[in-house]
Amino acid sequence: MTVLGIETSCDETSAAVIRDGTLLSNVVASQEFHSRYGGIVPELASRAHQRLIVPVVEEALAKAGCTSGDLGGVAAVHGPGLIGSLLVGLSFGKAYAYGLGIPFVGVNHMEAHIFSNLIDDPKPEFPFVNLTVSGGHTQLVAVNGLFQYDMLGETLDDAAGEAFDKVAKMLGLGYPGGPAIDRLAREGRGSAIRFPRPFLNDASFNFSFSGLKTSVLYYMKNNGLDEQSLAGTSELRDIAASFQQAVVDVLVGKTMRAALERRVRSVAVAGGVAANSALRRAFEQATAEHALKLFYPRTEFCTDNAAMVALAGHEKLQRGMASRFELAARPNLELT
């Protein structure tokens, strides 16, 4: 079976082709212009998807060496995400499948992130604990098998990636903030400032990063600091490193506790923040200490992409899990 996957949940227009579980192509068109606004502008993102969706799909098919007539199914994300962005990819995917007379399947964006660790070999063995950490979501899930999930915890306010972006804005680092803080933190001291570790010792597996973000703001105010006075200083690097260390401690601490309680042998990390160098080092150390296997996707599969959507859709269609063409976009779609 050859499946076309489509991803338009936020600001990446992506299409990918998978045949019998093997990735043939993955094309991603990123909307770089949002950086001038300091964040994603939903209406502009939707309009950009409309301009890009046809050429991106055509490029994915060309790179895969196939035509629309070779397709056996189409998969597209139907939530969660920005409603205007979701509608572009979902509407295109349904219309494309309907016109070709082939099955269509909707894919949960968060489920697709779990599948990002199943694209390449080696793969985590079931059951495993998966942490998806991105700009819009932070979720900890027990993956018991294909399409078998137990939601363990998620963010109660700001996602980790969102906190990175907001703190980066305070520090004058621009958007997106995660990569900028990661680069600065390599030259700073993570122990310089003791920012709080929200919910680290809480009995639940939920996360909260809004208070941590506010702690950085108050630290700057109490010390008479702003982005102008901090520019290029060692204190800027220390703030970045200390904030990042607090986030990493919480993410790794919660995930490892879940893995040990669940008695799994594998831990997987997905989402854009999975590319953070400090987070990877901390997970490598923690999993090695407990003799657990660690998995995270190639960098190109950490951020939003259609390869993970195509793979999830391929597995669904192989099991007869096609969707009705009336499937609606759901910006707050839950994993379970």
Buried (B, 14 or more C-beta within 10 A) or exposed (E): BBBBBBBBBBBBBBBBBBBEEEBBBBBBBBBEEBEEEBBBBBEBBBBBBBEBBEEBBEBBBEBBEBEBEEBBBBBBBBBBBBBBBBBBBBBBBBEBBEEBEBBBBBBBBBBBBBBBBBBEEEEBEBBBBBBBBBBBBBBBBBBBEBBEBBBBBBBBBBBBBBBBBBBBBBBBBBBBBBBBBBEBBEEBBBEBBEBEBBBBEEEEBBBBBBBBBBBBEEBBEEEEBEEEEBEEEEBBBBBBBBBBBBBBBBBBBBBBBBBEEBEBBBBBBBBBBBBBEBBBEBBEEBBEEEEBBBBBBEEEBBBBBBBBBBBBBBBBBBEEEBBEEEBEBBBEBEBE
